[in-house]
């Protein structure tokens, strides 16, 4: 989300994109180090999802992550 790239193929806009922001329980999403990337994703039209957990939900919250992904 920080490197500049040039995307020229208009078909790319038909690919759904989702940004999942994980944040620690008891903190706000704004406190998370990845919050600026979440905002950027939201501003460029990604679907955004907030998920309570650390940045490795596939380890500590696997079932919850799978449930979330199956909804998408």
N, C-alpha and C positions, 0 to 999 in steps of 0.2 A: 504494500500500500504506500510505499514511499518512493520507489523507483519510477522514473518516467518511462512510459512505453507509448507507442503509437498503434492504436487499434483502428484499422481501416475497413475491415469487413463488416458491413451493416448487419449481417446475419447474427453477429455476436449479441445483438440486443434481444434476440429471441431466446437466449439461453438464460433460464432463471438463475439468479444469484442470491445467496443468503449469507449474511454475516452473523455468526453466533458470538456474542460477547459473554464470556464467563466472568463472574465477579464473586468475590468472597461473601459469604453469609455475614450479615451485620454491617456491611459497607454499602455505599451507594454506587451505582454504575459509574458516576462521575469520578469516583476515587480510583477506579481501575486504570492501570497504565495503558491499556489498550482502548480506552474510551475515545481518544481522538480518531483512531482508525474506524471504530464503530460509527462515529459521527460522519466521517468521510464516506463510508459505505452507504449510510442512510441518505446522505446528500446526493450521491450519484445514482440512487434508485434501487439499491439492493434491498431485499427484504431483510429486516434485522430482527434478531431474537435475543432476549436477555436470559441468561441461564445461571442460576446460583451454583457456584462450584469453583474449584481452582482451574487452572489452565490445562489440566489433564483429566477432563471428565471421563475419558475413555478408560481410565484406571479406577477412579474413585466413585464415579456415578454412571457406570456403563448402562444400566437399565434405563435410567432417566434420559441419557443421551440417545439411546436407541429409540425410545418412545418419541422423543422430539424429532429425530430424523425421519421416523416413519410418518409423522404428521406432515412433513414438508412434501 
